[in-house]
Amino acid sequence: MSRWVYPLVPEAPLITESKYTLQPGLTYKEPRVTVSRSARIGGGVVIGAGSRVGEGAVLERTVVGRDCELGDGAVVTDSHLWAGTPSCMML
């Protein structure tokens, strides 16, 4: 996710039920997102409402849909996880 697609960016109110906010490092989050303190969120990440990112998880250039759960130690790069994706864990 990069700013070159402006004005079609997640924080633009084009979809009325979306409330994304821009965080440092080009990360977008909707309300009710839980990210553990030890998780590492890189640039170009979008996280949908109600999603949870577990301890030690790493996200880079990834879109996480609403109500997803990324388990402890999950590593997700260059991916798109659809809304409601069940617990993803590192194997």
C-alpha positions in Angstrom: 0.0 0.0 0.0 1.6 3.3 -1.0 0.5 6.9 -1.2 0.9 7.1 -4.9 -2.7 6.0 -5.4 -4.0 9.1 -3.6 -6.9 10.0 -3.3 -7.9 6.3 -3.3 -6.3 5.6 0.1 -8.0 3.7 3.0 -8.5 6.8 5.2 -10.6 8.6 2.4 -14.3 8.3 3.2 -15.2 6.6 -0.1 -16.7 3.6 1.7 -18.9 5.0 4.5 -18.6 2.0 6.8 -14.7 2.1 6.8 -12.8 4.2 9.3 -9.2 3.6 8.6 -6.5 5.8 10.2 -3.0 6.3 9.0 -0.4 5.2 11.5 3.4 5.7 11.3 5.2 3.7 8.6 2.3 3.7 6.1 0.2 1.4 8.2 -3.6 1.7 8.2 -5.8 0.4 11.0 -9.6 0.4 11.6 -11.0 0.6 15.1 -11.0 -2.4 17.4 -7.6 -3.7 16.2 -5.5 -5.4 18.8 -1.7 -5.6 18.2 0.6 -7.1 20.8 3.5 -5.1 22.0 6.0 -7.6 20.6 4.5 -7.7 17.1 6.4 -6.0 14.4 4.2 -4.2 11.8 6.2 -3.0 8.8 5.2 -0.6 6.1 2.4 -1.0 3.6 0.1 -2.9 6.1 -3.7 -2.5 6.3 -5.5 -4.1 9.3 -9.3 -4.4 9.4 -11.6 -3.9 12.4 -11.8 -6.6 15.0 -8.5 -8.2 13.9 -5.9 -9.4 16.4 -2.1 -9.7 15.9 -0.4 -12.0 18.4 2.9 -11.9 20.3 6.0 -11.8 18.1 4.0 -11.7 14.8 5.6 -10.0 11.8 3.5 -8.2 9.1 5.1 -6.7 6.0 3.2 -5.3 2.9 0.0 -7.1 3.8 -3.7 -6.5 3.9 -5.5 -8.2 6.8 -9.3 -8.2 6.5 -11.8 -7.6 9.3 -12.1 -10.1 12.2 -8.9 -12.0 11.4 -6.7 -13.6 14.0 -2.9 -13.8 13.5 -1.5 -16.1 16.1 1.7 -15.8 18.1 4.8 -15.9 15.9 2.9 -15.6 12.6 4.9 -14.2 9.7 2.9 -12.7 6.9 4.5 -10.9 3.9 3.1 -9.7 0.6 -0.3 -11.3 1.3 -4.0 -10.5 1.4 -6.0 -12.3 4.1 -9.7 -12.1 3.6 -12.2 -11.1 6.3 -12.7 -13.7 8.9 -9.6 -15.7 8.3 -9.1 -18.0 11.2 -6.0 -18.2 13.4 -2.8 -18.1 11.3 0.3 -19.4 13.0 3.9 -19.9 12.1 4.6 -23.6 11.5 
